[in-house]
Amino acid sequence: MVENESDQIRGLAIQAANGSRTAFSELVNRLMNRVVALTYRMTGEREAALDLTQDTFVSAWEGIKNFRQDAKFETWLYRIAVNKALNFIAHRKIAATDELTEERAGSVAQTADDLLTQKELKQRVLKFMQSLPDQQRVAFELRFYRQLSFEEIAEVAGRGVPTVKTNYREAIRKLRRVAEEEGWRP
Amino acid sequence: MAAVNCRECRDELELWVGQAELPPEIAAHIGDCPECKAYWDELGVLAGSVADDPAFQVNAAEASRIKAGIERRMQSGQPTTITSLHWLRVAAVAASVIIVAGIGITGYHANWFSHGAGVTDTTVFAEADTQTGNGAAEDVSEGLSDVDLSALESAVDSTTTLDNATVLDSLSDEQIQYLESHLDVRGLI
């Protein structure tokens, strides 16, 4: 029987908890993009996201012996990343649009039209995410982009499930308003 | 869950934006209700307007940088928080603002009581160093050019839009060390 990705990650996490650096490196390889995307959308700053990603994995390595093996490693990791992102946000004066003008398109080859669309899409995402209060931003990131259940989000955010649902619903309603005001199309 | 009405359905639909599957009772309702189905389609369009994007992923160079940093910090056994350096820089600028403000006041009084007009900024630094007993710092203060002071003064004048990188870039390492040694910068973080 072929293991699904979540099972593989759990297996790697257990090996890492037992001291395997190789297993931990593989976890970094597999989950780095998710953590970068999370911290990028949370903070709106690419450089900060890269640093926060590094911090997140180093903290994970430091604390991995405390990782409960019946828990989901991704959820545990997201909690570290979310806390670091919120801590970062709390300590800065937000310049929400700073990054919007100086983005790199990534390593995928694209046409000019694709690049324009992608840049536009990314600007929308960053603009919208930065417009949300912190807890709505956490709920939206984890639910919409990371596909977590409300129970998992509640665990990451340290809030009750009803609160997390309310935060997500409010974020969706805000998205409707912003999309209407801005005339966004997918 | 019992059959849902339209209001309940739409409230619930908002919680499933971006998800692959709906709960069975909600899926059943929108199968029979064109208005709720239209609302669900609208939410789908909305989800597309902020869809995930490859631009939020790292490129090869960034991935290497992150991995190398993690590896280095794991091996060193002393993993400092990189982002704390960001706040150290902010705090250093804050410290410079405070010290310049202090210098301004000291300089004003120095002018007033001892020399009248014409006391230089370097004199003020030297005077402050004498008071603190820090002779070595005098050498550093002598290196503080008009450009440096101008940058610091600008920072004072624009405290709501501090460009800490610009200010710090205009100072030498010794000058930053001087500022840090005279104020407990880390204590401000």
Interface residues (C-beta under 8 A of the other chain):
Chain A: R21 F24 S25 V28 N29 M32 N33 V36 A37 Y40 R41 A48 L50 D51 L52 T53 Q54 D55 F57 V58 S59 W61 E62 K84 F88 H91 R92 K93 E103 R104 A105 G106 S107 V108 Q118 K119 L121 K122 R124 V125 F128 R143 F144 Y145 Q147 F150 K165 Y168 R169 I172 R173 L175 R176 A179 W184 R185 P186
Chain B: D11 E14 L15 V17 G18 Q19 A20 L43 V45 L46 A47 G48 S49 V50 A51 D52 D53 P54 A55 F56 Q57 V58 N59 A60 E62 A63 R65 I66 K67 G69 I70 E71 R73 M74 P79 T81 I82 T83 H86 W87 V90 T160
